[in-house]
Amino acid sequence: MTSHVEQQVAARIAAAKAKQAERQQQRAEFGRRRRIGLRARHAAKLRRLSAAGKGVQP
C-alpha cells in the first residue's frame, strides 16, 4: 500500500508527462503546418515571378 504523499507525487508525475506529451504533439503539428505554409508561399512566389517574366534562370 502506498502512502497518500506517494500517490500525490505519482499523480503529479503522470500529469506532467501527459502535459509534456501534449506539448510535443502540438509542436509536431505546428511544424507540419509551418512546412506546408512555407511550401505554399514559395510556390506562390515562383508563380508570381514566372507570370512577371522574371523566372529563375540557371
Residue frames relative to the residue before (quaternion, step in Angstrom):
aa qw qx qy qz dx dy dz
M 1.0000 0.0000 0.0000 0.0000 0.00 0.00 0.00
T 0.2892 -0.7667 0.5502 0.1607 3.57 -0.90 0.93
S 0.5303 -0.6374 0.4587 0.3196 3.50 -1.17 0.60
H 0.6818 -0.4837 0.3687 0.4065 3.51 -1.31 0.31
V 0.6452 0.5229 -0.3142 0.4601 3.57 0.99 -0.85
E 0.6561 0.5056 -0.3127 0.4649 3.59 0.94 -0.87
Q 0.6294 0.5268 -0.3285 0.4674 3.58 1.06 -0.72
Q 0.6546 0.5045 -0.3114 0.4690 3.58 0.98 -0.82
V 0.6399 0.5147 -0.3211 0.4716 3.58 0.98 -0.84
A 0.6557 0.5073 -0.3094 0.4658 3.58 0.92 -0.90
A 0.6463 0.5142 -0.3187 0.4652 3.59 1.01 -0.79
R 0.6476 0.5121 -0.3137 0.4690 3.59 1.00 -0.80
I 0.6466 0.5107 -0.3191 0.4683 3.57 0.97 -0.83
A 0.6550 0.5073 -0.3123 0.4649 3.58 0.92 -0.87
A 0.6545 0.5051 -0.3130 0.4674 3.59 0.97 -0.83
A 0.6511 0.5121 -0.3165 0.4622 3.59 0.99 -0.81
K 0.6509 0.5061 -0.3155 0.4697 3.58 0.99 -0.79
A 0.6456 0.5116 -0.3198 0.4681 3.58 0.99 -0.80
K 0.6517 0.5091 -0.3086 0.4700 3.57 0.98 -0.85
Q 0.6457 0.5151 -0.3143 0.4679 3.58 0.99 -0.83
A 0.6514 0.5066 -0.3149 0.4690 3.59 0.94 -0.83
E 0.6412 0.5174 -0.3220 0.4664 3.59 1.01 -0.77
R 0.6528 0.5021 -0.3123 0.4735 3.60 0.96 -0.84
Q 0.6369 0.5230 -0.3268 0.4627 3.57 0.99 -0.81
Q 0.6408 0.5131 -0.3157 0.4758 3.59 0.99 -0.82
Q 0.6567 0.5077 -0.3105 0.4632 3.59 0.95 -0.84
R 0.6419 0.5148 -0.3247 0.4663 3.60 0.99 -0.80
A 0.6453 0.5152 -0.3209 0.4640 3.57 0.96 -0.83
E 0.6619 0.4933 -0.3039 0.4756 3.59 0.93 -0.87
F 0.6402 0.5180 -0.3258 0.4644 3.60 0.97 -0.82
G 0.6531 0.5169 -0.3089 0.4591 3.57 0.96 -0.85
R 0.6428 0.5187 -0.3169 0.4663 3.55 0.99 -0.83
R 0.6769 0.4818 -0.2904 0.4748 3.57 0.89 -0.92
R 0.6240 0.5388 -0.3404 0.4521 3.58 1.03 -0.73
R 0.6560 0.5066 -0.3153 0.4622 3.58 0.90 -0.89
I 0.6435 0.5127 -0.3220 0.4684 3.59 0.96 -0.83
G 0.6673 0.5087 -0.2966 0.4562 3.58 0.94 -0.88
L 0.6587 0.5020 -0.3148 0.4637 3.57 0.97 -0.83
R 0.6324 0.5202 -0.3350 0.4660 3.58 1.01 -0.75
A 0.6551 0.5102 -0.3107 0.4626 3.56 0.96 -0.85
R 0.6509 0.5078 -0.3194 0.4653 3.60 0.95 -0.82
H 0.6537 0.5105 -0.3126 0.4630 3.57 0.95 -0.85
A 0.6534 0.5063 -0.3130 0.4676 3.59 0.93 -0.87
A 0.6464 0.5106 -0.3214 0.4670 3.59 0.98 -0.81
K 0.6397 0.5210 -0.3275 0.4605 3.58 0.99 -0.80
L 0.6594 0.5005 -0.3117 0.4663 3.57 0.93 -0.85
R 0.6285 0.5197 -0.3362 0.4710 3.61 1.04 -0.72
R 0.6489 0.5141 -0.3198 0.4609 3.59 0.95 -0.83
L 0.6660 0.4994 -0.2996 0.4661 3.56 0.91 -0.92
S 0.6539 0.5108 -0.3124 0.4625 3.56 0.97 -0.82
A 0.6624 0.5009 -0.3022 0.4680 3.57 0.97 -0.85
A 0.6888 0.4635 -0.2777 0.4834 3.58 1.09 -0.63
G 0.5086 -0.6697 0.4075 0.3559 3.57 1.27 -0.05
K 0.5838 0.5625 -0.3724 0.4517 3.55 1.26 0.37
G 0.0914 0.8413 -0.5256 0.0877 3.54 0.96 0.85
V 0.5617 -0.5919 0.4578 0.3530 3.53 -1.19 0.52
Q 0.0919 -0.8044 0.5866 0.0195 3.56 -0.75 1.04
P 0.4777 -0.6981 0.4519 0.2831 3.60 -0.88 0.92
